[in-house]
Structures are given as C-alpha cells and as structure tokens.
Amino acid sequence: MQGREYTAQGRIALRNPGPVIAEFCEHMLEHNADVTEGPSGPVLRLGGISATFSREGEVTLVDVAAPDLEGLYLARMSVASHILEFSDDDLAAITWTGDGGQIVRPPNFQILEVVECRTLTPHMRRLTLSGENVARFAGLDALHLNILVQRPEAREPQWPQVGASGVIVWDSPDLRPLLRKYTVRSVDLGAGTIDIDFVLHTDTGPGSCFAEKAAVGDRVGVMGPGGGGLAVADWYLFAGDETALPAIARMLEHLPPTVSGRVFLEVEDEAEVQALLAPAAVSVEWLFRRGRPPGSTTLLIDVMKTVSFPENAESVYVWAGCEFETFRAIRAFARQVKCLTNDQHLVVSYWRRGGTEEA
Ligand SMILES: Cc1cc2nc3c(=O)[nH]c(=O)nc-3n(C[C@H](O)[C@H](O)[C@H](O)COP(=O)(O)OP(=O)(O)OC[C@H]3O[C@@H](n4cnc5c(N)ncnc54)[C@H](O)[C@@H]3O)c2cc1C
C-alpha cells in the first residue's frame, strides 16, 4: 500500500534566480539526480524525492515532495543550503509552507550514550554507543555517520535545530560542534548499540581527541546515516588504511561466502593487525608503514598494481578508502589503467594529510 506523500513549497527571494538555479541543477546532476525541464521550470528527482521550480511574479517557487518527513527535511535542506550557497551576494531568503513545519531537530540527529570504551590496538579505540534508534544504521547502505564533536569552550553541548529556511541553525553559532565522519563498525539490535572504531592519530584532531577522552556515560550527538552500499560482484579488491579498516571489515562480514578477492590494509605495524571475518577465497594482506608517517607511503597503490584482475571484467569491484594523495593514485589506477566503470569501483578520500576536515 502506498503511504501518503509529504509536500512543502518554498518561496525564494532572489534578484537573479536563473544562474543560481542552473548551478543548483548542475550540482545535483553530479549527485546522480535526474534533471528535466518541466512546463514551469526545472524538475529534479533523486530517490523518491522531487523538487519542481516555477515563478510567481518576482518570487521563485520550489515545490518539494518526499515519501516521508525525513526525506522532506532533506529535500528542503538541500534546496535551501545550496541556493543560499550559490546566490553569493544576491541576498537569497527562503521560507517554507506545507508539511514539515513541526520539524524542530534534524530527523537524522540523535543523542547516543557511551556505554563501553575498549582499546583494540595501540592506535584504535572502540566506543560502544547506545540509543533508541540504532536500527537505522543496520545494513551496508547505512555505513557512515557524522559525530558532533563539541568545542572545548562550549560549557553545554550544542545540538542542531532546523531554522525557518530549512537549514540547520545553532543557538550559539560560534560554539557549533565540529562534524567528523566515522564508520558504524557494527550494530547490535538486541542491545540497542553501535560500535565505532576511532583511529587515535598523533596529529591530534578534534575527532581523535574526542575518542581518546570519551568515557562511559558521555552523551554524543550523531547525524546519519549516510553513504555506503556495496555493489554485487564475484571478485573484489579492497584497499584501505586504518581509517577505512572499520568499513572494509564490516563489508567483508557481509560478503556472500562464494565470492573471491584480495584485501590490502595499510597500518603502522603488527600491533595494529585485527582478526577479520572474510569469505574463504578472499585473502587479507597487511602492509606496514614502520615509522613512516600515515598518508606518506605508496604501499597500497604499489601492491594494487601487481594484482592480476580476473578475466571476467564484468564481475570485478574495487573499493578503496584512504588518505587524499593515495586516493588520487588509486582512483586514477581504477579509471585510467583498469578502465573500470562507475559501477565497478568506489574510491574515497577518508582524510587529508596536513589538512583538517571542515567544521
Ligand atoms: C566516509 C568516512 C568514514 C570514515 N570512517 C572512519 C572510521 O571509522 N574511523 C576513523 O578513525 N576514521 C574514519 N574516517 C576518517 C576521519 O573522518 C578522518 O581521519 C578525520 O580527519 C578525523 O578527524 P580529526 O578531527 O581527528 O582530524 P582533523 O581535524 O580532520 O585533522 C587534524 C590533523 O590530523 C591529521 N589526520 C586526520 N586523520 C588522520 C589519520 N587517520 N592519521 C593521521 N593523521 C590524521 C590531518 O591531516 C590534520 O593534520 C572516515 C572518513 C570518511 C570520509
């Protein structure tokens, strides 16, 4: 049975809307949205969500529709945040009517409690977090979340609210938490908990410091899930450093027993090795930096170049997560040397040496 559809209309005041909306459509095309020209203006569709632009005199209208309230929130936020971003000095203002007026907090936000902290290896700490709605992180298409790392100067934790324009607002914008991406390593539906494995890197960043200091009873804000999913293939090649180890470990556990492949994991040394569950025909090989700084080696790309891909190229899938420079080298290898299509590979930059994640 089809559920009800949730709809809202945004009124956008823009002096010169044409270029701004065109840039938004262009941007959404990169995110695999379907963009067509409707009778009144552009129509965007992504998943079950749609946004239709039209004009009413001087005002630009956008009608959004989604199968649920969370989808409606995401549609309103995506339209509003991008229009505000792309409008530069054209002072855009957006107000919404329709469904979603009751959304006060982002529906993908929740507060979890630290219930266990465990040292897995010298540089990896596992936090077990408990909450009411962890089922939303089950399944490989719900692999990541954002941790809200509170700033040290904030006396009280800052939690996100949804403003009238549809974007996130903070009581004290200067004290808003920093967002850091982490992988949900595992979900225990019975216990109502998730595990997250944090790399404790020496180039101390807010995410790493948070994990190091976290203690049982701490409250942690998270937003998600996002990203993830793993394409079906007969043969896999996984590559990652320790930041992608939780994601690779979780994906390996979900692979059917019949698949084969190779896994390469770069870590500091033998003390960082973890026992992983993988199908019998998937070999796991560890590469050691031994004192060289994380993100400074070519260990992963070098070994990937030596791998013989199976004859049946249709059944191949390459997945990699690592530091930015290594990401660039592996992506070029997958696309230009192995000529893999978008359906046959996903190579992601998980962090940047010397750089910091945006707030
Ligand atoms: C989709 C996704 C999933 C991720 N999952 C995980 C996960 O499960 N566990 C995990 O630990 N990380 C994970 N990461 C990586 C993590 O988000 C980054 O390492 C992030 O930069 C950590 O934030 P920070 O506040 O500690 O450091 P930042 O403030 O971002 O950076 C501060 C300094 O630390 C350096 N730095 C950052 N990360 C590292 C590192 N790993 N080693 C050495 N130096 C570093 C930076 O170069 C910079 O100089 C994931 C990233 C993505 C995109």
The ligand as a Gaussian input file, in Angstrom:
#p B3LYP/6-31G(d) Opt

LIG

0 1
 C       33.105000       8.124000       4.996000
 C       34.229000       8.193000       6.020000
 C       34.298000       7.245000       7.027000
 C       35.332000       7.301000       7.974000
 N       35.389000       6.348000       8.957000
 C       36.365000       6.423000       9.913000
 C       36.419000       5.473000      10.996000
 O       35.565000       4.595000      11.140000
 N       37.419000       5.610000      11.893000
 C       38.377000       6.589000      11.808000
 O       39.245000       6.676000      12.675000
 N       38.343000       7.488000      10.797000
 C       37.361000       7.436000       9.854000
 N       37.324000       8.350000       8.841000
 C       38.416000       9.331000       8.756000
 C       38.216000      10.513000       9.693000
 O       36.993000      11.170000       9.401000
 C       39.400000      11.476000       9.475000
 O       40.607000      10.869000       9.852000
 C       39.230000      12.805000      10.189000
 O       40.149000      13.700000       9.636000
 C       39.481000      12.689000      11.685000
 O       39.207000      13.963000      12.253000
 P       40.148000      14.645000      13.337000
 O       39.303000      15.681000      13.971000
 O       40.777000      13.599000      14.206000
 O       41.312000      15.312000      12.497000
 P       41.230000      16.655000      11.548000
 O       40.805000      17.826000      12.338000
 O       40.420000      16.309000      10.376000
 O       42.742000      16.803000      11.146000
 C       43.741000      17.259000      12.083000
 C       45.105000      16.745000      11.647000
 O       45.108000      15.335000      11.782000
 C       45.514000      14.707000      10.575000
 N       44.792000      13.430000      10.451000
 C       43.468000      13.232000      10.259000
 N       43.200000      11.909000      10.206000
 C       44.377000      11.280000      10.368000
 C       44.757000       9.909000      10.413000
 N       43.859000       8.910000      10.305000
 N       46.059000       9.614000      10.610000
 C       46.990000      10.590000      10.756000
 N       46.693000      11.908000      10.718000
 C       45.402000      12.234000      10.538000
 C       45.167000      15.700000       9.478000
 O       45.976000      15.509000       8.368000
 C       45.424000      17.034000      10.180000
 O       46.796000      17.356000      10.090000
 C       36.309000       8.313000       7.885000
 C       36.216000       9.274000       6.874000
 C       35.196000       9.213000       5.941000
 C       35.135000      10.252000       4.838000

